[in-house]
Amino acid sequence: MTNLAFLFPGQGSQQAGMGRDLWENFPAARETFEEADEALGFSLSRLCFEGPAEELQLTANTQPAILACSVAAYRVLAQQGITPSSVAGHSLGEYSALVAAGSLHFADALRIVRHRGQYMQEAVPVGTGGMAALLGISLDRVEELCRLAADGEVVAPANINTPAQIVVAGHIGAVRRVMEKALAAGAKRALPLPVSAPFHCSLMLPARQRLAPELEALPFQDLRFPLVNNVRAEEVREGREARRGLMDQIPAPVLWEQSIRRLRALGAERFVEVGPGRILTGLMRQIESGVLAVNVEDGKSLEKTLVALTAGHNP
């Protein structure tokens, strides 16, 4: 469909039971989960549907689980005749977006994101790093506060999600100091995030170094439709550019607000979040409140989205 962008979620969208409704009701989803189980050599589908939650929360499991759910939802939409004119994915979601765009094979993506999760977890000892969401404070001010709070440690913006929601990452002490300074500077809230590692900051450089040769070994095809990548918020159409973006995003901030604005510049007028949760749909309404933003994660949300796309307004 013209002027339609698909957005693929990253970590933070996982919960036991995700994907089960699609698996029960749509053959395309069932085939997707079967393919995932075969590619990984264990029952990822059972982990998605039944947990246990503590195992699902391990980032080496979370990343392929969200990828599989997102690709299942994408394939169900495609069978309904709904395809995008452009795509983007938040962090991990960029892999799902590249599978949808035909650049990366699904089985390869599953295996590489499992390693990605492992390497990101192992880059920083548990308890050393952290992340926090700062609400109601500008990016310029956050950058200034990070410089003031660092005190020899690492802390920096990690996700520029909306004009008023910025996530910082780094050493846990520095993150706490930024939270305190942000509140003192007038931020509405400063919330520690329940994450296992400080993603998208320079502490992730060891993970990039480990993952880069594995990404180099994978075949990437040119994309069927453009992707706006995380690391530069730029339009990507060639496989080699897609591969480079996946390497560079690991220690770099996710430029999500800028990516949405780039999609808009490419002509996107309607947005569908494809995969578990509604996080990106909520962010969209903070970035561009006047556009259609819906999600597909199960049969009920699919039905609502099909109606909304036909009517042209939010349900």
KAQUI-V927382 format. One record per backbone hydrogen bond with DSSP energy under -1.0 kcal/mol. CO is the residue of the C=O (numbers start at 0). NH is the residue of the N-H. If there is no record, write none. Layout:
BEGIN
co: [CO:CO]
nh: [NH:NH]
END
This chain:
BEGIN
co: [2:2:3:3:4:5:6:7:14:16:18:19:20:21:25:26:27:28:29:30:31:32:33:34:35:36:41:42:43:44:45:46:47:51:52:57:57:58:60:61:62:63:64:65:66:67:68:69:70:71:72:73:74:76:77:85:86:87:89:90:91:92:93:94:95:96:97:97:98:100:102:104:105:106:107:108:109:110:111:112:113:114:115:116:117:124:127:129:130:131:132:133:134:134:137:138:139:140:141:142:143:144:145:149:153:155:157:158:158:159:161:163:164:164:165:166:166:167:168:169:170:171:172:173:174:175:176:177:178:179:180:181:182:188:190:192:196:200:201:203:204:205:206:207:210:211:212:214:225:226:228:229:233:235:236:237:238:239:240:241:242:243:244:253:253:254:255:256:257:258:259:260:261:262:263:269:270:271:272:277:278:279:280:282:283:287:291:293:295:297:298:299:300:301:302:303:304:305:306:307]
nh: [268:269:84:85:271:87:273:89:17:19:22:23:24:25:29:30:31:32:33:34:35:36:37:38:39:40:43:46:47:48:49:50:16:55:56:60:61:62:64:65:66:67:68:69:70:71:72:73:74:75:76:77:78:81:80:5:227:7:92:93:94:96:97:98:99:100:102:103:101:223:220:108:109:110:111:112:113:114:115:116:117:118:119:120:121:127:171:169:192:167:190:165:187:188:141:142:143:144:145:146:147:148:149:152:170:168:253:160:166:256:164:135:160:161:133:157:158:131:155:129:174:175:176:177:178:179:180:181:182:183:184:186:185:134:132:194:198:203:204:207:208:209:210:211:214:215:216:217:86:235:232:254:228:226:222:241:242:243:244:245:246:247:248:159:255:258:259:260:261:262:263:264:265:267:266:4:293:6:295:281:282:283:284:286:287:290:270:272:274:301:302:303:304:305:306:307:308:309:310:311]
END
